[in-house]
């Protein structure tokens, strides 16, 4: 596949590709804290919820094919966390380590700033070195590790919380 990688807002027509990339990550031991792949209906409902609440879902495409996606959603539903977002970035395995994740993450951070998000959080499996490195390269710092916080494929997994402040505000 050739051509430049474009990052854009996801459309409903992208949901099957988003689902395929996500479900591939579900099968990996150190990615996507799920045991079962999502149905198309589950991913469609997720997408509708993000759209309804005006949270960004982005895709990276090359030659008209979606090769990665990312989202910025709420970190918690409580009002005190209204300036904190949670990021997720997934790239098709064939296109990893080619800058696609960086492009998506940069676009998410810009979207967070435009929404006046102050802090973004990433929750990453402690064994997912590539994802940890990606986020650290974009200014995320480790905020802590939750030991055995996830059960995936019948095993306990540790997760690392990373965070990045998007602005210098001293008050909301």
N, C-alpha and C positions, 0 to 999 in steps of 0.2 A: 504494500500500500504506500502510495506516495502523496506528497502535498503537505502543506503546513497544517499544524494542529490549531484548531480554533476552539476557544472556550466561549460558551454561550449559555443563556438560561435554558433549562430543560423544558421540553414540551411533553404533553401527554403521550405523543407518539414515540418518545424516547424511553418510556417506562419498560418495555420488554428488554431493551438493551441494558438499562440500569439493573434490572432484575438478573439478567444473565451474568453480569459482572459481579453483582453482590453474591449470587448463589455460588459462583466459583470461589469466592472468598470464604463462604461458609464451609466449603470442603477443606480449606486449609486449616491446619491446627492453630496457627498464631494470628488469625484474622477473623473478623466478624463473629462476635460472641453469640453465635447461634448453633444449634445442633441440626436443625432441619432447614432445607432450602425454602425460600418464600414462594408462594403461589403468585401468579400474575395479579390476582385479585388483592392480595395483601400489599403488594408493591403499588398497585393503583390507588388503594385507600391511603397509604402512606403519602403518596405524591399529592393527592387531593388535600390532605390535611396540611401539608407544607404550603401548598398554593393558597388555601383558604386563610392561613395565618400569615401569609406574605413572608415566609422564610425561603431563602434562596436554595434552589437545587440547580446545579450547573452540570453541564456535560462538556467533555473534550471530544472533539470529533476530528477525524482525518479522512479525507476523501469521502465525506458523507457518512462515515461509520463511527458510531460512538465507541470510544476506546477507554473512557474513564468518566467518573462522575464524582461530585462532591456536594455536601449539604452543610448548611449552617442552621441549626435549630436551637430550641431552648435547652439550657443546661438542666434546669429544674422548673417546675411549674409555679413555684411560690413567688410572690411579688418581689421579695427581696433580691431574687436572682434575675430580675428583668433586664439588667445590663450585662448579663453573662450568657454567652452562647456556647454551643457544643459543635465541634467540627467533625466531619467524616470525609475521608478521601479514599476512593477505590479506583484502581487502574487495572485494566485487562493485563494479565500476566505477560503477554507478548510485548506490551508497550512499556513495561516498567523500566526504570533507570534511564529514561530518555527525556526527562524533564516534564512529563505530562502531569505528574503529581504536584510538582512545584507550580506549574501554571494554574492548576486548579486551586491550590492552597492560597496562592497570591490573590486570585480573584475572590475567594471566600473572605480573606482578610479585608480586602477593599469593600466588599459587601457589608461586612461587620462594621467597618468605620462609618459607612453611609447610613447604617441603622442606629448609630450612636452606641453600639456595643462597646463596653469598656474592657471586658475580659473574655477571652475565648479559651476553651478547655478541649483537650483531646484525651480520649481514653484508649490506650494502646496496650495490647498484649506485651508482656515484658520480653518475650522472645522474638518480637517483630522488629528486628534491628533496622530494617530499611525504613519502616514507618517512623520509628523513633528518630532516626537520623534526619529524615525529611523534615519533621516538625522542628527539630533543633536547629536545622539550617535556616529556618524561617523565624527564629527568635523565640521559640517556645523553650521554657525551662521546666525541669522536673519539679512537680509539686508534691509528689508522694507515690508510694506503691501500696496497693491493696493486695495483700497476700491471699492466695486461694479464693479470690473474689468471684471467679467465673468457673463454671463447670462446662467444659466443652469436650465432646467426644469421650465422655466418661472419665475425664481427668480434671483436676484442679488447675487453674491458670491464674498467675499473678497478672495484674494490670497496673500500668504506670499512668498516672495523671500528669499531663503536661499543661502548662498554661502560658498565655501571652497577653500582656496588656496592649490594647490598641491605641491608647491615647495617654496623655499626661494629666487628665482631669484629677483634681484633688477632691471634687464634689460632683455628684451626678448632675 
